[in-house]
Every structure is written in C-alpha cells, then in structure tokens.
C-alpha cells in the first residue's frame, strides 16, 4: 500500500503529483493492469518467449 503524508504548506495538487510518482515507481499501476483479466499460463510463457526473441534480435543487430 502506498501512503503519503501532506507536508507543511504543500498544496493538494503537489501531493497528488507526488503520489502519482510514488505509485508509478512502485510498479503498482503495472501490476493492476496485469491483473485486470486472467491470462492463461501458456499465454504468459508465449509472451515471455517472444520478448526474449525480440531482445536477442535487437542485441545481434546492435553489434
């Protein structure tokens, strides 16, 4: 859980901006998006395999 304490003389807009940054850095937003729908384990493995293939191609092209 992400919590922030309103600082002295800090406006609500600044606090919300700070909260957004904290949530973004914590990876909470990505985790929520990932959990929106069920994904079959085979689909997870397939996506990981394709990502690894793309990464390998990119590394071989950059050399």
PDB file of N, CA, C and O in Angstrom:
ATOM      1  N   UNK A   1       0.841  -1.168   0.000  1.00  0.00           N
ATOM      2  CA  UNK A   1       0.000   0.000   0.000  1.00  0.00           C
ATOM      3  C   UNK A   1       0.890   1.235   0.000  1.00  0.00           C
ATOM      4  O   UNK A   1       1.920   1.277   0.672  1.00  0.00           O
ATOM      5  N   UNK A   2       0.478   2.225  -0.756  1.00  0.00           N
ATOM      6  CA  UNK A   2       1.246   3.461  -0.865  1.00  0.00           C
ATOM      7  C   UNK A   2       0.559   4.529  -0.028  1.00  0.00           C
ATOM      8  O   UNK A   2      -0.644   4.755  -0.150  1.00  0.00           O
ATOM      9  N   UNK A   3       1.340   5.179   0.823  1.00  0.00           N
ATOM     10  CA  UNK A   3       0.798   6.242   1.666  1.00  0.00           C
ATOM     11  C   UNK A   3       1.668   7.474   1.528  1.00  0.00           C
ATOM     12  O   UNK A   3       2.884   7.377   1.366  1.00  0.00           O
ATOM     13  N   UNK A   4       1.030   8.639   1.594  1.00  0.00           N
ATOM     14  CA  UNK A   4       1.794   9.876   1.661  1.00  0.00           C
ATOM     15  C   UNK A   4       1.215  10.727   2.776  1.00  0.00           C
ATOM     16  O   UNK A   4       0.031  10.633   3.098  1.00  0.00           O
ATOM     17  N   UNK A   5       2.057  11.548   3.354  1.00  0.00           N
ATOM     18  CA  UNK A   5       1.632  12.482   4.384  1.00  0.00           C
ATOM     19  C   UNK A   5       1.767  13.873   3.791  1.00  0.00           C
ATOM     20  O   UNK A   5       2.802  14.224   3.224  1.00  0.00           O
ATOM     21  N   UNK A   6       0.724  14.649   3.927  1.00  0.00           N
ATOM     22  CA  UNK A   6       0.737  16.010   3.400  1.00  0.00           C
ATOM     23  C   UNK A   6       1.785  16.830   4.138  1.00  0.00           C
ATOM     24  O   UNK A   6       1.742  16.956   5.361  1.00  0.00           O
ATOM     25  N   UNK A   7       2.713  17.378   3.392  1.00  0.00           N
ATOM     26  CA  UNK A   7       3.783  18.165   4.002  1.00  0.00           C
ATOM     27  C   UNK A   7       3.265  19.549   4.377  1.00  0.00           C
ATOM     28  O   UNK A   7       2.208  19.989   3.925  1.00  0.00           O
ATOM     29  N   UNK A   8       4.036  20.206   5.205  1.00  0.00           N
ATOM     30  CA  UNK A   8       3.658  21.549   5.624  1.00  0.00           C
ATOM     31  C   UNK A   8       3.669  22.479   4.412  1.00  0.00           C
ATOM     32  O   UNK A   8       4.632  22.498   3.646  1.00  0.00           O
ATOM     33  N   UNK A   9       2.617  23.234   4.248  1.00  0.00           N
ATOM     34  CA  UNK A   9       2.447  24.201   3.144  1.00  0.00           C
ATOM     35  C   UNK A   9       2.472  23.551   1.770  1.00  0.00           C
ATOM     36  O   UNK A   9       2.848  24.191   0.788  1.00  0.00           O
ATOM     37  N   UNK A  10       2.079  22.299   1.691  1.00  0.00           N
ATOM     38  CA  UNK A  10       2.033  21.595   0.407  1.00  0.00           C
ATOM     39  C   UNK A  10       0.594  21.599  -0.096  1.00  0.00           C
ATOM     40  O   UNK A  10      -0.329  21.242   0.637  1.00  0.00           O
ATOM     41  N   UNK A  11       0.410  22.001  -1.341  1.00  0.00           N
ATOM     42  CA  UNK A  11      -0.938  22.024  -1.898  1.00  0.00           C
ATOM     43  C   UNK A  11      -1.390  20.606  -2.238  1.00  0.00           C
ATOM     44  O   UNK A  11      -0.580  19.685  -2.336  1.00  0.00           O
ATOM     45  N   UNK A  12      -2.680  20.456  -2.412  1.00  0.00           N
ATOM     46  CA  UNK A  12      -3.245  19.152  -2.759  1.00  0.00           C
ATOM     47  C   UNK A  12      -2.705  18.691  -4.109  1.00  0.00           C
ATOM     48  O   UNK A  12      -2.410  17.509  -4.284  1.00  0.00           O
ATOM     49  N   UNK A  13      -2.572  19.610  -5.064  1.00  0.00           N
ATOM     50  CA  UNK A  13      -2.056  19.251  -6.388  1.00  0.00           C
ATOM     51  C   UNK A  13      -0.642  18.693  -6.310  1.00  0.00           C
ATOM     52  O   UNK A  13      -0.312  17.723  -6.991  1.00  0.00           O
ATOM     53  N   UNK A  14       0.191  19.307  -5.480  1.00  0.00           N
ATOM     54  CA  UNK A  14       1.560  18.810  -5.313  1.00  0.00           C
ATOM     55  C   UNK A  14       1.569  17.431  -4.667  1.00  0.00           C
ATOM     56  O   UNK A  14       2.360  16.567  -5.045  1.00  0.00           O
ATOM     57  N   UNK A  15       0.690  17.229  -3.697  1.00  0.00           N
ATOM     58  CA  UNK A  15       0.616  15.932  -3.027  1.00  0.00           C
ATOM     59  C   UNK A  15       0.143  14.848  -3.990  1.00  0.00           C
ATOM     60  O   UNK A  15       0.656  13.730  -3.970  1.00  0.00           O
ATOM     61  N   UNK A  16      -0.831  15.176  -4.828  1.00  0.00           N
ATOM     62  CA  UNK A  16      -1.321  14.208  -5.811  1.00  0.00           C
ATOM     63  C   UNK A  16      -0.231  13.885  -6.816  1.00  0.00           C
ATOM     64  O   UNK A  16      -0.077  12.726  -7.201  1.00  0.00           O
ATOM     65  N   UNK A  17       0.522  14.873  -7.245  1.00  0.00           N
ATOM     66  CA  UNK A  17       1.630  14.654  -8.176  1.00  0.00           C
ATOM     67  C   UNK A  17       2.681  13.740  -7.550  1.00  0.00           C
ATOM     68  O   UNK A  17       3.211  12.845  -8.209  1.00  0.00           O
ATOM     69  N   UNK A  18       2.973  13.975  -6.275  1.00  0.00           N
ATOM     70  CA  UNK A  18       3.940  13.149  -5.555  1.00  0.00           C
ATOM     71  C   UNK A  18       3.425  11.716  -5.417  1.00  0.00           C
ATOM     72  O   UNK A  18       4.187  10.761  -5.565  1.00  0.00           O
ATOM     73  N   UNK A  19       2.130  11.570  -5.134  1.00  0.00           N
ATOM     74  CA  UNK A  19       1.523  10.246  -5.025  1.00  0.00           C
ATOM     75  C   UNK A  19       1.610   9.495  -6.353  1.00  0.00           C
ATOM     76  O   UNK A  19       1.925   8.305  -6.369  1.00  0.00           O
ATOM     77  N   UNK A  20       1.338  10.164  -7.445  1.00  0.00           N
ATOM     78  CA  UNK A  20       1.420   9.524  -8.766  1.00  0.00           C
ATOM     79  C   UNK A  20       2.821   9.011  -9.045  1.00  0.00           C
ATOM     80  O   UNK A  20       2.993   7.907  -9.562  1.00  0.00           O
ATOM     81  N   UNK A  21       3.822   9.810  -8.703  1.00  0.00           N
ATOM     82  CA  UNK A  21       5.207   9.388  -8.914  1.00  0.00           C
ATOM     83  C   UNK A  21       5.540   8.161  -8.077  1.00  0.00           C
ATOM     84  O   UNK A  21       6.203   7.238  -8.551  1.00  0.00           O
ATOM     85  N   UNK A  22       5.080   8.154  -6.834  1.00  0.00           N
ATOM     86  CA  UNK A  22       5.357   7.026  -5.943  1.00  0.00           C
ATOM     87  C   UNK A  22       4.702   5.760  -6.475  1.00  0.00           C
ATOM     88  O   UNK A  22       5.316   4.693  -6.488  1.00  0.00           O
ATOM     89  N   UNK A  23       3.439   5.884  -6.918  1.00  0.00           N
ATOM     90  CA  UNK A  23       2.711   4.731  -7.454  1.00  0.00           C
ATOM     91  C   UNK A  23       3.396   4.225  -8.717  1.00  0.00           C
ATOM     92  O   UNK A  23       3.528   3.015  -8.905  1.00  0.00           O
ATOM     93  N   UNK A  24       3.828   5.124  -9.572  1.00  0.00           N
ATOM     94  CA  UNK A  24       4.496   4.736 -10.818  1.00  0.00           C
ATOM     95  C   UNK A  24       5.795   3.986 -10.530  1.00  0.00           C
ATOM     96  O   UNK A  24       6.066   2.955 -11.146  1.00  0.00           O
ATOM     97  N   UNK A  25       6.598   4.500  -9.595  1.00  0.00           N
ATOM     98  CA  UNK A  25       7.873   3.861  -9.271  1.00  0.00           C
ATOM     99  C   UNK A  25       7.702   2.514  -8.583  1.00  0.00           C
ATOM    100  O   UNK A  25       8.538   1.623  -8.735  1.00  0.00           O
ATOM    101  N   UNK A  26       6.624   2.367  -7.830  1.00  0.00           N
ATOM    102  CA  UNK A  26       6.426   1.123  -7.085  1.00  0.00           C
ATOM    103  C   UNK A  26       5.990  -0.026  -7.986  1.00  0.00           C
ATOM    104  O   UNK A  26       6.092  -1.188  -7.590  1.00  0.00           O
ATOM    105  N   UNK A  27       5.507   0.276  -9.190  1.00  0.00           N
ATOM    106  CA  UNK A  27       5.058  -0.769 -10.100  1.00  0.00           C
ATOM    107  C   UNK A  27       3.629  -1.211  -9.828  1.00  0.00           C
ATOM    108  O   UNK A  27       3.159  -2.187 -10.412  1.00  0.00           O
ATOM    109  N   UNK A  28       2.942  -0.509  -8.956  1.00  0.00           N
ATOM    110  CA  UNK A  28       1.571  -0.866  -8.591  1.00  0.00           C
ATOM    111  C   UNK A  28       0.630  -0.747  -9.789  1.00  0.00           C
ATOM    112  O   UNK A  28      -0.250  -1.587  -9.979  1.00  0.00           O
ATOM    113  N   UNK A  29       0.815   0.275 -10.577  1.00  0.00           N
ATOM    114  CA  UNK A  29      -0.048   0.509 -11.743  1.00  0.00           C
ATOM    115  C   UNK A  29       0.079  -0.630 -12.755  1.00  0.00           C
ATOM    116  O   UNK A  29      -0.922  -1.113 -13.284  1.00  0.00           O
ATOM    117  N   UNK A  30       1.306  -1.050 -13.018  1.00  0.00           N
ATOM    118  CA  UNK A  30       1.525  -2.157 -13.945  1.00  0.00           C
ATOM    119  C   UNK A  30       0.918  -3.449 -13.420  1.00  0.00           C
ATOM    120  O   UNK A  30       0.338  -4.229 -14.174  1.00  0.00           O
ATOM    121  N   UNK A  31       1.058  -3.663 -12.121  1.00  0.00           N
ATOM    122  CA  UNK A  31       0.507  -4.871 -11.506  1.00  0.00           C
ATOM    123  C   UNK A  31      -1.016  -4.894 -11.614  1.00  0.00           C
ATOM    124  O   UNK A  31      -1.600  -5.942 -11.888  1.00  0.00           O
ATOM    125  N   UNK A  32      -1.657  -3.757 -11.402  1.00  0.00           N
ATOM    126  CA  UNK A  32      -3.112  -3.687 -11.517  1.00  0.00           C
ATOM    127  C   UNK A  32      -3.566  -3.957 -12.948  1.00  0.00           C
ATOM    128  O   UNK A  32      -4.543  -4.673 -13.168  1.00  0.00           O
ATOM    129  N   UNK A  33      -2.866  -3.392 -13.905  1.00  0.00           N
ATOM    130  CA  UNK A  33      -3.213  -3.644 -15.312  1.00  0.00           C
ATOM    131  C   UNK A  33      -3.050  -5.118 -15.655  1.00  0.00           C
ATOM    132  O   UNK A  33      -3.870  -5.687 -16.375  1.00  0.00           O
ATOM    133  N   UNK A  34      -2.005  -5.727 -15.145  1.00  0.00           N
ATOM    134  CA  UNK A  34      -1.744  -7.126 -15.435  1.00  0.00           C
ATOM    135  C   UNK A  34      -2.837  -8.016 -14.845  1.00  0.00           C
ATOM    136  O   UNK A  34      -3.174  -9.051 -15.419  1.00  0.00           O
ATOM    137  N   UNK A  35      -3.378  -7.622 -13.722  1.00  0.00           N
ATOM    138  CA  UNK A  35      -4.381  -8.440 -13.037  1.00  0.00           C
ATOM    139  C   UNK A  35      -5.815  -8.121 -13.455  1.00  0.00           C
ATOM    140  O   UNK A  35      -6.753  -8.704 -12.911  1.00  0.00           O
ATOM    141  N   UNK A  36      -6.001  -7.219 -14.396  1.00  0.00           N
ATOM    142  CA  UNK A  36      -7.360  -6.872 -14.816  1.00  0.00           C
ATOM    143  C   UNK A  36      -8.111  -8.082 -15.357  1.00  0.00           C
ATOM    144  O   UNK A  36      -9.298  -8.264 -15.086  1.00  0.00           O
ATOM    145  N   UNK A  37      -7.414  -8.897 -16.116  1.00  0.00           N
ATOM    146  CA  UNK A  37      -8.028 -10.089 -16.695  1.00  0.00           C
ATOM    147  C   UNK A  37      -7.130 -11.293 -16.451  1.00  0.00           C
ATOM    148  O   UNK A  37      -5.916 -11.162 -16.293  1.00  0.00           O
ATOM    149  N   UNK A  38      -7.745 -12.454 -16.423  1.00  0.00           N
ATOM    150  CA  UNK A  38      -6.970 -13.674 -16.258  1.00  0.00           C
ATOM    151  C   UNK A  38      -6.201 -13.959 -17.538  1.00  0.00           C
ATOM    152  O   UNK A  38      -6.732 -13.817 -18.639  1.00  0.00           O
ATOM    153  N   UNK A  39      -4.971 -14.355 -17.387  1.00  0.00           N
ATOM    154  CA  UNK A  39      -4.145 -14.717 -18.534  1.00  0.00           C
ATOM    155  C   UNK A  39      -3.654 -16.148 -18.328  1.00  0.00           C
ATOM    156  O   UNK A  39      -3.079 -16.490 -17.295  1.00  0.00           O
ATOM    157  N   UNK A  40      -3.896 -16.954 -19.328  1.00  0.00           N
ATOM    158  CA  UNK A  40      -3.505 -18.357 -19.212  1.00  0.00           C
ATOM    159  C   UNK A  40      -1.988 -18.469 -19.082  1.00  0.00           C
ATOM    160  O   UNK A  40      -1.254 -17.680 -19.678  1.00  0.00           O
ATOM    161  N   UNK A  41      -1.516 -19.445 -18.306  1.00  0.00           N
ATOM    162  CA  UNK A  41      -0.069 -19.629 -18.151  1.00  0.00           C
ATOM    163  C   UNK A  41       0.645 -19.838 -19.484  1.00  0.00           C
ATOM    164  O   UNK A  41       1.782 -19.394 -19.649  1.00  0.00           O
ATOM    165  N   UNK A  42      -0.001 -20.505 -20.432  1.00  0.00           N
ATOM    166  CA  UNK A  42       0.629 -20.717 -21.734  1.00  0.00           C
ATOM    167  C   UNK A  42       0.816 -19.384 -22.465  1.00  0.00           C
ATOM    168  O   UNK A  42       1.810 -19.195 -23.165  1.00  0.00           O
ATOM    169  N   UNK A  43      -0.136 -18.463 -22.303  1.00  0.00           N
ATOM    170  CA  UNK A  43      -0.003 -17.146 -22.928  1.00  0.00           C
ATOM    171  C   UNK A  43       1.124 -16.344 -22.285  1.00  0.00           C
ATOM    172  O   UNK A  43       1.836 -15.605 -22.964  1.00  0.00           O
ATOM    173  N   UNK A  44       1.282 -16.495 -20.975  1.00  0.00           N
ATOM    174  CA  UNK A  44       2.365 -15.801 -20.270  1.00  0.00           C
ATOM    175  C   UNK A  44       3.711 -16.297 -20.787  1.00  0.00           C
ATOM    176  O   UNK A  44       4.600 -15.499 -21.086  1.00  0.00           O
ATOM    177  N   UNK A  45       3.858 -17.619 -20.891  1.00  0.00           N
ATOM    178  CA  UNK A  45       5.111 -18.197 -21.395  1.00  0.00           C
ATOM    179  C   UNK A  45       5.373 -17.775 -22.833  1.00  0.00           C
ATOM    180  O   UNK A  45       6.509 -17.471 -23.197  1.00  0.00           O
ATOM    181  N   UNK A  46       4.328 -17.757 -23.647  1.00  0.00           N
ATOM    182  CA  UNK A  46       4.474 -17.374 -25.061  1.00  0.00           C
ATOM    183  C   UNK A  46       4.957 -15.931 -25.178  1.00  0.00           C
ATOM    184  O   UNK A  46       5.863 -15.636 -25.958  1.00  0.00           O
ATOM    185  N   UNK A  47       4.347 -15.029 -24.398  1.00  0.00           N
ATOM    186  CA  UNK A  47       4.763 -13.631 -24.442  1.00  0.00           C
ATOM    187  C   UNK A  47       6.196 -13.461 -23.979  1.00  0.00           C
ATOM    188  O   UNK A  47       6.944 -12.668 -24.552  1.00  0.00           O
ATOM    189  N   UNK A  48       6.587 -14.193 -22.950  1.00  0.00           N
ATOM    190  CA  UNK A  48       7.961 -14.119 -22.449  1.00  0.00           C
ATOM    191  C   UNK A  48       8.944 -14.633 -23.494  1.00  0.00           C
ATOM    192  O   UNK A  48      10.014 -14.053 -23.683  1.00  0.00           O
ATOM    193  N   UNK A  49       8.581 -15.725 -24.178  1.00  0.00           N
ATOM    194  CA  UNK A  49       9.456 -16.278 -25.204  1.00  0.00           C
ATOM    195  C   UNK A  49       9.623 -15.294 -26.362  1.00  0.00           C
ATOM    196  O   UNK A  49      10.737 -15.087 -26.843  1.00  0.00           O
ATOM    197  N   UNK A  50       8.518 -14.685 -26.812  1.00  0.00           N
ATOM    198  CA  UNK A  50       8.597 -13.720 -27.905  1.00  0.00           C
ATOM    199  C   UNK A  50       9.414 -12.489 -27.504  1.00  0.00           C
ATOM    200  O   UNK A  50      10.158 -11.940 -28.316  1.00  0.00           O
ATOM    201  N   UNK A  51       9.271 -12.063 -26.256  1.00  0.00           N
ATOM    202  CA  UNK A  51      10.043 -10.916 -25.773  1.00  0.00           C
ATOM    203  C   UNK A  51      11.534 -11.241 -25.781  1.00  0.00           C
ATOM    204  O   UNK A  51      12.356 -10.394 -26.133  1.00  0.00           O
ATOM    205  N   UNK A  52      11.882 -12.468 -25.392  1.00  0.00           N
ATOM    206  CA  UNK A  52      13.284 -12.883 -25.385  1.00  0.00           C
ATOM    207  C   UNK A  52      13.837 -12.948 -26.808  1.00  0.00           C
ATOM    208  O   UNK A  52      14.983 -12.569 -27.044  1.00  0.00           O
ATOM    209  N   UNK A  53      13.036 -13.422 -27.747  1.00  0.00           N
ATOM    210  CA  UNK A  53      13.464 -13.480 -29.149  1.00  0.00           C
ATOM    211  C   UNK A  53      13.728 -12.082 -29.684  1.00  0.00           C
ATOM    212  O   UNK A  53      14.749 -11.841 -30.328  1.00  0.00           O
ATOM    213  N   UNK A  54      12.801 -11.157 -29.417  1.00  0.00           N
ATOM    214  CA  UNK A  54      12.983  -9.770 -29.874  1.00  0.00           C
ATOM    215  C   UNK A  54      14.226  -9.150 -29.263  1.00  0.00           C
ATOM    216  O   UNK A  54      14.972  -8.443 -29.940  1.00  0.00           O
ATOM    217  N   UNK A  55      14.449  -9.416 -27.976  1.00  0.00           N
ATOM    218  CA  UNK A  55      15.619  -8.862 -27.290  1.00  0.00           C
ATOM    219  C   UNK A  55      16.904  -9.406 -27.909  1.00  0.00           C
ATOM    220  O   UNK A  55      17.866  -8.661 -28.100  1.00  0.00           O
ATOM    221  N   UNK A  56      16.922 -10.705 -28.223  1.00  0.00           N
ATOM    222  CA  UNK A  56      18.102 -11.320 -28.831  1.00  0.00           C
ATOM    223  C   UNK A  56      18.365 -10.738 -30.218  1.00  0.00           C
ATOM    224  O   UNK A  56      19.512 -10.481 -30.584  1.00  0.00           O
ATOM    225  N   UNK A  57      17.304 -10.535 -30.983  1.00  0.00           N
ATOM    226  CA  UNK A  57      17.461  -9.935 -32.330  1.00  0.00           C
ATOM    227  C   UNK A  57      18.020  -8.527 -32.224  1.00  0.00           C
ATOM    228  O   UNK A  57      18.909  -8.154 -32.989  1.00  0.00           O
ATOM    229  N   UNK A  58      17.510  -7.743 -31.284  1.00  0.00           N
ATOM    230  CA  UNK A  58      17.972  -6.376 -31.113  1.00  0.00           C
ATOM    231  C   UNK A  58      19.437  -6.330 -30.715  1.00  0.00           C
ATOM    232  O   UNK A  58      20.181  -5.466 -31.178  1.00  0.00           O
ATOM    233  N   UNK A  59      19.855  -7.255 -29.859  1.00  0.00           N
ATOM    234  CA  UNK A  59      21.261  -7.294 -29.434  1.00  0.00           C
ATOM    235  C   UNK A  59      22.163  -7.712 -30.581  1.00  0.00           C
ATOM    236  O   UNK A  59      23.272  -7.195 -30.716  1.00  0.00           O
ATOM    237  N   UNK A  60      21.702  -8.644 -31.411  1.00  0.00           N
ATOM    238  CA  UNK A  60      22.545  -9.102 -32.523  1.00  0.00           C
ATOM    239  C   UNK A  60      22.662  -8.020 -33.584  1.00  0.00           C
ATOM    240  O   UNK A  60      23.691  -7.931 -34.254  1.00  0.00           O
ATOM    241  N   UNK A  61      21.636  -7.197 -33.754  1.00  0.00           N
ATOM    242  CA  UNK A  61      21.696  -6.127 -34.739  1.00  0.00           C
ATOM    243  C   UNK A  61      22.568  -4.962 -34.270  1.00  0.00           C
ATOM    244  O   UNK A  61      23.184  -4.275 -35.084  1.00  0.00           O
ATOM    245  N   UNK A  62      22.614  -4.748 -32.980  1.00  0.00           N
ATOM    246  CA  UNK A  62      23.392  -3.617 -32.448  1.00  0.00           C
ATOM    247  C   UNK A  62      24.894  -3.888 -32.423  1.00  0.00           C
ATOM    248  O   UNK A  62      25.686  -2.957 -32.277  1.00  0.00           O
ATOM    249  N   UNK A  63      25.291  -5.148 -32.563  1.00  0.00           N
ATOM    250  CA  UNK A  63      26.717  -5.483 -32.504  1.00  0.00           C
ATOM    251  C   UNK A  63      27.399  -5.299 -33.801  1.00  0.00           C
ATOM    252  O   UNK A  63      28.601  -5.541 -33.906  1.00  0.00           O
TER     253      UNK A  63
END
